[in-house]
Amino acid sequence: MSLPDHPSGEWATASRAEPRIGHPRPARVGPHLVSPTGAAPYPVVAEPASEPAVLNGRGRSRLATFLLVAVLLLVAGWQAWRLERVDNRLAASSAQLATALDRQDQFADRADRLEKQLAGVFDPEAISQTVLPSVFRVRAGNFTGTAFSVGDKAKDGQANLLTNFHVVESVWQSGSRKVFLERGKDEMSATIVKVDKGKDLALLRANRKIAGLDTAPATVKPGQQVVVVGAPLGLEDTVTTGVVSAYRPGDADGPTIQFDAPINPGNSGGPVVNSKDEVIGLATAKARDAEGIGIAVPIKTACDAFDVC
């Protein structure tokens, strides 16, 4: 059987699908491609797989540089974050410390104010406990009065005591200088060292160490509360309280302090003490025909006269 002169239909299509002369490989038409003669189909040739890209030396260097920069940036960022946290903690600690110091200052101020307030509280019992060990009954012949240790200028093993001149006047006038100090069953002798008759003052010295009372540095003011300690009528360790009624700097015999605490014979020479346990004067006299009028010689007058405070 002969083939038609002009191929058509399926055969024409098939013949056009045949590879051309000189083509390196058969064309891929499909899995059922057949030859014009009906022979076995051409084998399908797969395209070669692409080869993996290989980095040259310059590419590797760029990649390494990029990775190094990335790592450095990460490390720098992490360090910056840590430093910021440390700064925040330090700032918070500084603020807490400043607050604590401020509170401490406030507490200190409150404590100072409270201490000042307590110092101004008038407590006769506490004052008496401080003062009484330094106060003695004086026996000078047939006369009794009161004396107290003052200051810290006495020599070792001695004490300076103040009293009124009229308490020891009879002994002084007799030419003797010896008087006796008594507290309960304790008795000691003392010597009259100096006197100031015009100011009604006398300085005694005992051969025993006795704690000296503090003296007030400032002039008293009316209204200040006071404690008077003495031995009225020979009754030692007697305590009375009152206020400063007036300060009279222009009296004929020198400045005097008027107070209203009760006193009696035997109180002469006893200390008049303020709320700070400081002696402001020596009880000296009382009005005969009136109550509540006591007179004291300012402690400054005695200190200046004998230089023992």
C-alpha positions as CSV (number, residue, x, y, z in Angstrom):
1,M,0.0,0.0,0.0
2,S,1.3,3.3,-0.9
3,L,1.2,6.6,1.1
4,P,-0.6,9.5,-0.1
5,D,1.4,12.2,-1.9
6,H,0.3,14.9,0.5
7,P,0.2,13.8,4.2
8,S,-2.8,15.0,6.1
9,G,-4.7,14.3,9.4
10,E,-2.9,12.4,12.1
11,W,0.0,11.5,10.0
12,A,0.6,15.0,8.9
13,T,0.6,16.1,12.5
14,A,3.0,13.3,13.4
15,S,5.3,14.1,10.6
16,R,5.5,17.7,11.6
17,A,6.4,16.6,15.0
18,E,9.5,14.7,13.9
19,P,12.8,16.3,14.7
20,R,14.5,18.3,12.1
21,I,17.8,17.2,10.6
22,G,20.7,18.4,12.8
23,H,18.7,19.0,16.0
24,P,20.8,17.8,19.0
25,R,18.0,15.8,20.5
26,P,14.4,14.8,19.7
27,A,11.8,17.3,20.5
28,R,9.6,16.4,23.5
29,V,6.0,16.2,22.1
30,G,4.5,13.9,24.7
31,P,4.5,10.5,26.1
32,H,2.7,9.0,23.1
33,L,4.7,10.4,20.3
34,V,5.1,7.9,17.5
35,S,7.1,7.8,14.3
36,P,5.5,8.0,10.9
37,T,6.2,4.4,10.3
38,G,4.5,3.3,13.5
39,A,7.7,2.4,15.2
40,A,8.3,2.8,18.9
41,P,8.1,6.3,20.3
42,Y,11.1,8.4,20.7
43,P,12.6,8.3,24.2
44,V,11.8,11.4,26.3
45,V,15.0,13.1,27.3
46,A,14.9,15.0,30.6
47,E,16.4,18.4,30.9
48,P,19.6,18.4,33.0
49,A,19.1,19.5,36.7
50,S,20.5,22.9,37.5
51,E,23.8,22.9,39.4
52,P,23.9,24.5,42.9
53,A,25.4,28.0,43.0
54,V,28.8,28.0,44.5
55,L,30.0,31.2,46.3
56,N,33.3,32.6,45.3
57,G,35.8,34.1,47.8
58,R,34.4,37.6,47.7
59,G,30.8,36.4,48.4
60,R,32.0,34.4,51.4
61,S,33.8,37.4,52.8
62,R,30.7,39.6,52.4
63,L,28.5,37.0,54.1
64,A,31.0,36.7,57.0
65,T,31.1,40.4,57.4
66,F,27.4,40.7,57.4
67,L,27.1,38.0,60.1
68,L,29.8,39.6,62.2
69,V,28.1,43.0,62.0
70,A,24.8,41.4,62.9
71,V,26.3,39.7,65.9
72,L,28.0,42.9,67.0
73,L,24.7,44.8,66.7
74,L,22.9,42.2,68.8
75,V,25.6,42.3,71.5
76,A,25.7,46.1,71.5
77,G,21.9,46.2,71.8
78,W,21.9,43.7,74.6
79,Q,24.6,45.7,76.5
80,A,22.7,48.9,76.0
81,W,19.6,47.3,77.4
82,R,21.5,46.0,80.4
83,L,23.1,49.4,81.0
84,E,19.7,51.1,80.8
85,R,18.4,48.7,83.4
86,V,21.3,49.4,85.7
87,D,20.8,53.1,85.2
88,N,17.2,52.8,86.1
89,R,18.0,50.7,89.2
90,L,20.6,53.2,90.3
91,A,18.2,56.1,89.8
92,A,15.6,54.3,91.8
93,S,18.1,53.5,94.5
94,S,19.2,57.1,94.6
95,A,15.6,58.3,94.9
96,Q,15.0,55.8,97.7
97,L,18.1,56.9,99.5
98,A,17.2,60.5,99.2
99,T,13.7,59.8,100.6
100,A,15.2,57.8,103.5
101,L,17.6,60.6,104.3
102,D,14.8,63.2,104.1
103,R,12.8,61.0,106.5
104,Q,15.7,60.7,108.8
105,D,16.1,64.5,108.9
106,Q,12.4,64.8,109.6
107,F,12.7,62.3,112.5
108,A,15.7,64.1,113.9
109,D,13.9,67.4,113.7
110,R,10.9,65.9,115.5
111,A,13.2,64.4,118.1
112,D,14.8,67.7,118.7
113,R,11.5,69.5,119.1
114,L,10.3,66.7,121.4
115,E,13.4,67.0,123.5
116,K,13.0,70.8,123.8
117,Q,9.4,70.3,124.8
118,L,10.3,67.7,127.4
119,A,13.0,70.0,128.7
120,G,10.4,72.6,129.2
121,V,8.1,70.3,131.1
122,F,8.0,71.1,134.8
123,D,8.5,68.0,136.8
124,P,9.2,68.8,140.5
125,E,9.8,65.2,141.4
126,A,12.5,64.7,138.8
127,I,14.0,68.0,139.7
128,S,14.1,67.1,143.4
129,Q,15.8,63.8,142.7
130,T,18.5,65.6,140.8
131,V,19.0,68.4,143.3
132,L,18.6,66.9,146.7
133,P,21.9,64.9,146.9
134,S,23.8,68.3,146.6
135,V,21.7,70.1,149.3
136,F,22.6,70.0,153.1
137,R,21.3,71.4,156.3
138,V,23.8,73.8,157.9
139,R,24.3,73.9,161.6
140,A,26.2,77.0,162.7
141,G,26.1,77.3,166.4
142,N,22.4,77.6,167.5
143,F,21.3,78.6,164.0
144,T,20.3,76.3,161.1
145,G,19.9,77.0,157.4
146,T,20.6,75.4,154.1
147,A,23.7,75.2,151.8
148,F,24.3,73.5,148.4
149,S,27.3,72.4,146.3
150,V,27.8,74.4,143.2
151,G,30.0,74.4,140.1
152,D,33.0,72.2,139.3
153,K,35.9,74.4,140.3
154,A,36.7,72.8,143.6
155,K,39.9,70.9,144.0
156,D,40.0,67.1,144.0
157,G,38.3,65.7,147.1
158,Q,36.7,69.1,148.0
159,A,33.4,70.9,147.3
160,N,32.4,74.5,147.2
161,L,29.0,75.3,148.8
162,L,26.9,78.5,148.9
163,T,24.7,79.8,151.7
164,N,23.5,83.1,153.2
165,F,25.8,85.1,155.4
166,H,23.2,85.5,158.1
167,V,23.1,81.6,158.4
168,V,26.7,81.5,159.5
169,E,27.0,85.1,160.9
170,S,27.2,84.1,164.6
171,V,30.1,81.7,164.0
172,W,31.9,84.2,161.8
173,Q,31.5,87.0,164.4
174,S,32.8,84.7,167.1
175,G,36.0,84.2,165.1
176,S,35.4,80.6,164.3
177,R,35.2,79.3,160.8
178,K,33.8,75.8,161.4
179,V,30.2,74.7,160.6
180,F,28.6,71.3,160.1
181,L,26.7,69.9,157.1
182,E,24.1,67.3,157.6
183,R,22.0,64.9,155.5
184,G,20.2,62.3,157.5
185,K,22.7,60.4,159.5
186,D,25.6,61.8,157.4
187,E,27.5,64.7,158.9
188,M,30.7,66.5,157.9
189,S,32.4,69.7,158.8
190,A,32.9,72.6,156.5
191,T,35.0,75.8,156.6
192,I,33.7,79.3,156.0
193,V,36.1,80.5,153.3
194,K,34.7,83.9,152.2
195,V,31.7,86.1,153.0
196,D,30.0,89.1,151.4
197,K,27.9,90.8,154.1
198,G,26.4,93.3,151.8
199,K,25.0,90.7,149.5
200,D,24.2,88.3,152.3
201,L,26.4,85.5,150.9
202,A,28.9,83.0,152.3
203,L,31.2,80.5,150.7
204,L,31.8,77.2,152.5
205,R,34.3,74.4,151.6
206,A,34.0,70.8,152.6
207,N,36.7,68.1,152.3
208,R,34.6,65.8,150.4
209,K,33.6,65.5,146.7
210,I,30.0,66.6,146.3
211,A,28.3,66.9,142.9
212,G,27.9,70.6,142.1
213,L,24.6,71.9,140.8
214,D,24.4,73.7,137.4
215,T,23.7,77.4,137.3
216,A,21.3,79.2,135.0
217,P,23.2,81.3,132.4
218,A,20.4,83.8,131.7
219,T,18.3,86.3,133.7
220,V,15.1,84.8,134.9
221,K,11.7,86.0,133.6
222,P,8.4,86.3,135.5
223,G,6.2,83.3,135.2
224,Q,9.0,80.7,135.2
225,Q,8.3,77.7,137.4
226,V,10.7,77.0,140.2
227,V,11.4,74.5,142.9
228,V,12.8,75.6,146.3
229,V,14.8,73.0,148.3
230,G,15.8,73.6,152.0
231,A,15.5,72.7,155.6
232,P,12.7,74.9,157.1
233,L,12.7,74.7,160.8
234,G,15.4,72.1,160.6
235,L,13.3,69.7,158.4
236,E,15.8,68.8,155.7
237,D,15.0,67.8,152.1
238,T,11.9,69.9,152.1
239,V,10.6,70.8,148.6
240,T,8.2,73.5,147.6
241,T,7.1,74.9,144.2
242,G,6.0,78.2,142.7
243,V,6.8,80.7,140.0
244,V,9.0,83.7,139.6
245,S,6.8,86.6,140.4
246,A,9.3,89.4,139.4
247,Y,12.9,90.1,138.7
248,R,14.0,93.3,140.5
249,P,17.4,94.5,139.2
250,G,17.3,97.9,140.9
251,D,17.0,97.0,144.6
252,A,19.3,98.9,146.9
253,D,21.4,95.8,147.9
254,G,21.5,94.5,144.4
255,P,19.3,92.5,142.0
256,T,16.7,90.2,143.6
257,I,14.3,87.6,142.5
258,Q,10.7,87.5,143.9
259,F,9.0,84.2,143.9
260,D,5.8,82.7,145.5
261,A,7.0,79.2,146.6
262,P,6.4,78.9,150.3
263,I,9.5,79.2,152.5
264,N,10.2,79.4,156.2
265,P,13.2,80.0,158.6
266,G,15.7,77.3,157.7
267,N,15.2,77.7,153.9
268,S,17.8,80.5,153.9
269,G,20.7,79.6,151.6
270,G,18.7,76.9,149.8
271,P,18.7,76.7,146.0
272,V,15.9,78.0,143.8
273,V,15.9,75.8,140.7
274,N,14.2,76.1,137.3
275,S,12.7,73.3,135.2
276,K,16.1,72.6,133.6
277,D,17.6,71.6,137.0
278,E,19.6,74.9,137.0
279,V,20.0,77.1,140.1
280,I,18.6,80.6,139.5
281,G,19.1,82.0,143.0
282,L,19.5,81.5,146.8
283,A,16.4,81.7,148.9
284,T,17.1,84.6,151.4
285,A,14.1,86.0,153.0
286,K,10.3,86.2,153.1
287,A,7.8,88.9,153.8
288,R,6.8,88.8,157.5
289,D,3.2,90.1,157.1
290,A,2.3,88.4,153.8
291,E,2.3,85.0,152.2
292,G,3.7,84.1,148.8
293,I,6.4,86.7,148.8
294,G,9.9,85.1,148.9
295,I,13.2,86.8,148.0
296,A,16.3,85.2,146.4
297,V,19.7,86.5,145.6
298,P,20.4,85.8,141.9
299,I,23.0,83.0,141.4
300,K,25.0,85.2,139.1
301,T,25.6,87.6,142.0
302,A,27.0,84.7,144.1
303,C,29.1,83.4,141.2
304,D,30.6,86.8,140.5
305,A,31.3,87.3,144.2
306,F,33.2,84.1,144.8
307,D,34.2,82.9,141.3
308,V,33.2,79.3,141.9
309,C,30.6,78.6,139.2
